[in-house]
Amino acid sequence: MNHNRRLILLLFSMLIVAATAANISCVEEAHLPQPYLVLYAFDAEGKLLIDQMEIEEVDTVLGRDVQRGFLADQQIVLAEVGMGLVNAAMRIQKLLDLYRPEAVIFSGIAGALDTSVNIGDIVVCDKWATHDYMYIGPDSMVVMNPVVYSPESDSMIQMRIFEVDDSLFAKTSGLDEVVLDSIGGRRPRIIIGGTGVSGNQFIDNKDKRLWLNEKFDALIVDMESSAIAQTCYVSEVPFIIFRSASDLAGGAETETAGEQLERFLEVAADNSSSVVIKFLEAL
């Protein structure tokens, strides 16, 4: 009996020590600097970022590599979220839960909607919306405001627009000095501000391009950013998004948007990454 009691006491003491160590570890972890979570949708969008990053660890999250290390002297978690709204939302939420980032920075390509945006231009929108949350009836289409789970407990609200973080957006003011690789003999420029839209569609139709531009006053369109924006809003994590126009949504007279994308993808993606690196240097 005494032997059993001593064994129970020993096991209990070991549990107390383990719990104390875990609490100390949690306290120490709470004081560690939070990383910036830098995201891209697919390989070509992340290539330059990976090449420039000082990678210290590689994790596997939902079957994909996640790099941890430093970029532009900032502590970074770099990850691919996949194409489309569902993939982007699923993966960013998992990454937010795991890494608790200081902020989210998303980089990639987009289709140009407005005549002010040329192929190659970098657009840093201050607002994002989902364009295919709609009612489609026999004679009309009506854009609806998505029902969003609010950060407040047990509440939902209707929101069409998700705004990027003010303090992050303010740090874009000096980015117009970044020299970007030419596309089609033209030096791209950086456009600060405006609305971007996202949906589970690759837009290669002129009428749809004009409709998106008119209905949302949108400059660019992609397939992930509004999901990133909405998830960050609900999780109360600051975010900012950089997009380089790789094509004119709907194409031009001699090329489809798909053909333009194939021709300009690499340089457009690298230009977006270059601007993100300069942005990180300014943080």
Secondary structure, DSSP 8 states (H G I E B T S, - for coil): -HHHHHHHHHHHHHHHHHHHHHHHHHHHHHTS---EEEEESSHHHHHHHHHHSEEEEEEEETTEEEEEEEETTEEEEEEE--SSHHHHHHHHHHHHHHH--SEEEEEEEEEE-STT--TT-EEE-SEEEES--EEE-SS-EEE---EEE-SSTT-EEE-S-EE--HHHHHTTTTGGG-----BTTB---EEE--EEEE-S-----HHHHHHHHHHH-EEEEESSHHHHHHHHHHHT--EEEEEEEEEETT--SS--HHHHHHHHHHHHHHHHHHHHHHHHHH-
